[in-house]
Amino acid sequence: MSAPPLLRTLFQYHAWANDELLDRMASLDPVQHADARHAAIRVVNHAHVVNRIFAGHLTGTPHGFTDDNTPETPTLADLRAAVAGSARWYLAYLVTLSPALLAEPLPFVFTDGDKGRMTREEMLAHVVTHNGYHRGEAGRLLAQCAVRPPRDTLAVHLHRSEPARRERG
């Protein structure tokens, strides 16, 4: 599989996995598990902010963030809408990329002022892997509250989204 189809698959998985996690986070009691719920929202919000920062780097447009999280904590509903919108943006953006554009290195500045340079393909891989790391962190918070975290793996996503894969196994 070449990079563009693989990236599409990874970002479809990314959107699905974030949605599954946010569904589980909604089941956390806002009173009984207030601290864990808040921490999970902050973790997912951080991942979302980084997604938006890298969207800016990818397009060469200002992202407007001065840190890798927002000072205020969004509501779960607002976070869900923002995360879903970002996932749609990445899936639409992928359609615009040729192999040459994917391989193009782009300079950028991190929110702490350090300079960076990555190819578009590396930035996209960073977004997917960075989010996976933080979904695991939020999943651990769920587990500590006796809420079973989602089965967040690419294999699960592929087999749920394409059930015929099981028949060909």
Secondary structure, DSSP 8 states (H G I E B T S, - for coil): --HHHHHHHHHHHHHHHHHHHHHHHHTS-TTTTHHHHHHHHHHHHHHHHHHHHHHHHHHT-----SSSS-SS---HHHHHHHHHHHHHHHHHHHHT--HHHHH-EEEEE-TTS-EEEEEHHHHHHHHHHHHHHHHHHHHHHHHHTT-------HHHHHHHH-THHHHT-
